[in-house]
Amino acid sequence: MAKAAKTAIKTKDQKAAADAKNWTKVIKAVRSPKSGAYTFKEQILHKDKVKDFLAQK
């Protein structure tokens, strides 16, 4: 029964499912100038804007 429900969800809105493939989660390690420890910035971006995000300081 769960398999049928999963299939129904996939076929219900195929346009949204196809659009979701264009988004990605980007995680960037940023070093703190004060302590030298790393922190992480996470963001969900469109695949075309990933390089811009990683190029930022």
N, C-alpha and C positions, 0 to 999 in steps of 0.2 A: 504494500500500500504506500509506503513512503517513497518508493521508486516512482510511482505514478504521479505523486504530488510534486516531486522534484522535476519530472518531465513537464508537467503543466506549467511550472514557474518558468522554465527555460523557453518554452514556446509562446508564452503569453506576451512578452514584450521583447522581441528579438532586436528591435532598433536600439533600445536602451542597453541591452547586453552587448551589442556590437560597439556602442559608444564607450562603454566601460573599459574596453580593452585599450583605449587611447590614454588612459590615466595610469600613473605609476606613483608609488610611494618612494620618496627620495630621503635618504638619511645621510647627513653630512656631519663629520666630526669637526668640532671647532675647539681650538685650544684657548684657554683662558690666559690672558696676559699677566694676570695677578698671581695665580697659583700654579699655572702650567698644566693644570688638569684638563682633560678633554670633556666637553659636553656635546650632546648630539641634538641637532635640529632635524626634525621630521616634518615633512610636508607632502601632501598629495598634489601632484601637478600633472598638467597635460604633457604628453610625451615630447611636444615641441619646445617646452620651456625648461627641460631638465638641465641642459648645458648652461643656460643663463643662471640658474639657481646655484649650480656647482661653481661657477666662475666668481660669484660674489664673495667678498671677504667679510 
